[in-house]
Structure formats: structure tokens, C-alpha cells
């Protein structure tokens, strides 16, 4: 799982409690220069569940973060 984070500006006049560190998911395909031939493929049902045909490109964000 590829994650990034950053620290946003926190104003001293902000009325809400600040979020000091924000995190986000980086999709695995941005780290691949090209799609290698012969990658294993998911079944159609698994591809619909994970959102991708290739298991190496599934980031697991929806399962781990609770987003469906």
C-alpha cells in the first residue's frame, strides 16, 4: 500500500480543531513505467470487487478504509 502525507497550514484563527497531518493513497500504477506482459488476472467477480483486473494494481483502499 502506497501512502503519502502532508502537513497543511493551520491558522491560529481557525475555529475548528485542526487536522495536523493529512494522508492519502497513491495508486500503485503511478510507480509502474509500463504494464508487464503476462500479469496474473482476477476473475470477473474479483475484478468487480477490487476495481481492477490485475491484482498487482489493486491498492486495497476500499477494504481497508471502509469505503465501498
Secondary structure as a PSIPRED ss2 file (coil, helix, strand):
# PSIPRED VFORMAT (PSIPRED V4.0)

   1 X C   1.000  0.000  0.000
   2 X C   1.000  0.000  0.000
   3 X E   0.000  0.000  1.000
   4 X E   0.000  0.000  1.000
   5 X E   0.000  0.000  1.000
   6 X E   0.000  0.000  1.000
   7 X C   1.000  0.000  0.000
   8 X C   1.000  0.000  0.000
   9 X C   1.000  0.000  0.000
  10 X C   1.000  0.000  0.000
  11 X C   1.000  0.000  0.000
  12 X C   1.000  0.000  0.000
  13 X C   1.000  0.000  0.000
  14 X C   1.000  0.000  0.000
  15 X C   1.000  0.000  0.000
  16 X C   1.000  0.000  0.000
  17 X C   1.000  0.000  0.000
  18 X C   1.000  0.000  0.000
  19 X C   1.000  0.000  0.000
  20 X C   1.000  0.000  0.000
  21 X C   1.000  0.000  0.000
  22 X E   0.000  0.000  1.000
  23 X E   0.000  0.000  1.000
  24 X E   0.000  0.000  1.000
  25 X E   0.000  0.000  1.000
  26 X C   1.000  0.000  0.000
  27 X C   1.000  0.000  0.000
  28 X H   0.000  1.000  0.000
  29 X H   0.000  1.000  0.000
  30 X H   0.000  1.000  0.000
  31 X H   0.000  1.000  0.000
  32 X C   1.000  0.000  0.000
  33 X C   1.000  0.000  0.000
  34 X C   1.000  0.000  0.000
  35 X C   1.000  0.000  0.000
  36 X C   1.000  0.000  0.000
  37 X C   1.000  0.000  0.000
  38 X C   1.000  0.000  0.000
  39 X C   1.000  0.000  0.000
  40 X C   1.000  0.000  0.000
  41 X E   0.000  0.000  1.000
  42 X C   1.000  0.000  0.000
  43 X C   1.000  0.000  0.000
  44 X H   0.000  1.000  0.000
  45 X H   0.000  1.000  0.000
  46 X H   0.000  1.000  0.000
  47 X H   0.000  1.000  0.000
  48 X H   0.000  1.000  0.000
  49 X H   0.000  1.000  0.000
  50 X H   0.000  1.000  0.000
  51 X C   1.000  0.000  0.000
  52 X C   1.000  0.000  0.000
  53 X C   1.000  0.000  0.000
  54 X E   0.000  0.000  1.000
  55 X H   0.000  1.000  0.000
  56 X H   0.000  1.000  0.000
  57 X H   0.000  1.000  0.000
  58 X C   1.000  0.000  0.000
  59 X C   1.000  0.000  0.000
  60 X C   1.000  0.000  0.000
  61 X H   0.000  1.000  0.000
  62 X H   0.000  1.000  0.000
  63 X H   0.000  1.000  0.000
  64 X H   0.000  1.000  0.000
  65 X H   0.000  1.000  0.000
  66 X C   1.000  0.000  0.000
  67 X C   1.000  0.000  0.000
  68 X C   1.000  0.000  0.000
